[in-house]
Amino acid sequence: MEARRLLILMCLLILRMLSLRLAVLLQTTRAKWLKEMVLGRRSLLRSLKGRRIKGRRRRRKATRTRRTTMEISLTRRRKHSLEWMT
């Protein structure tokens, strides 16, 4: 039983490492999706998708304050993803 459990854990670790490496290599929506799969957070991906479409339109109209808040949230998200990768 103990050996089997160890084997399963090792497999999971290898899979996780591989998915991480893929995410680093691709850095596309697919990579993000992989990340969400590992984290089990689909809602975050949905919000990212929605924001990308709206962001393009909004950036021209956006007031200065709104733009700064958007930038802050983006940098925060980037920081989180970097923490997750290491």
C-alpha positions in Angstrom: 0.0 0.0 0.0 2.7 2.4 1.0 4.7 1.9 -2.2 1.6 2.4 -4.3 0.8 5.7 -2.6 4.4 6.9 -3.1 4.2 6.0 -6.8 1.0 7.9 -7.2 2.4 10.9 -5.4 5.5 10.8 -7.6 3.4 10.7 -10.8 1.4 13.7 -9.6 4.5 15.6 -8.9 6.0 14.9 -12.3 2.8 15.9 -14.0 2.6 19.1 -12.1 6.2 19.9 -13.0 5.6 19.2 -16.7 2.5 21.4 -16.8 4.5 24.2 -15.1 7.2 23.9 -17.7 4.7 24.0 -20.5 3.1 27.0 -19.0 6.5 28.8 -18.9 7.2 27.8 -22.5 3.9 28.6 -24.1 2.7 31.7 -22.1 -0.5 31.7 -24.0 -4.2 31.2 -23.2 -3.5 27.4 -23.3 -0.8 27.9 -20.7 -3.2 29.9 -18.5 -5.8 27.1 -18.9 -3.2 24.5 -17.8 -2.4 26.7 -14.8 -6.1 26.8 -13.9 -6.4 23.1 -14.3 -3.5 22.6 -11.8 -5.0 25.1 -9.4 -8.5 24.1 -10.0 -9.6 27.7 -10.6 -11.8 28.1 -13.7 -13.4 31.3 -12.5 -10.1 33.2 -12.7 -9.6 32.2 -16.3 -13.2 33.3 -17.1 -12.5 36.7 -15.7 -9.2 37.0 -17.6 -11.0 36.1 -20.8 -13.7 38.7 -20.2 -11.2 41.4 -19.2 -9.1 41.0 -22.3 -12.0 41.7 -24.6 -13.3 44.7 -22.6 -9.8 46.0 -21.8 -9.1 46.9 -25.4 -12.1 49.0 -25.8 -11.9 50.5 -22.4 -8.3 51.6 -22.5 -9.1 54.6 -24.8 -12.2 55.8 -22.9 -10.8 55.0 -19.5 -10.2 57.9 -17.0 -6.8 58.2 -15.4 -8.0 56.7 -12.1 -9.6 53.7 -13.8 -6.4 53.1 -15.8 -4.3 53.1 -12.7 -6.5 50.6 -10.9 -6.4 48.4 -14.0 -2.6 48.5 -14.0 -2.4 47.7 -10.3 -4.6 44.7 -10.7 -2.6 43.5 -13.7 0.7 43.8 -11.8 -0.8 42.1 -8.8 -2.0 39.2 -11.0 1.5 39.0 -12.6 3.1 38.8 -9.2 0.8 36.0 -8.1 1.5 34.0 -11.2 5.3 34.4 -10.7 5.0 33.3 -7.1 3.0 30.3 -8.3 5.6 29.3 -10.9 8.6 29.3 -8.5 
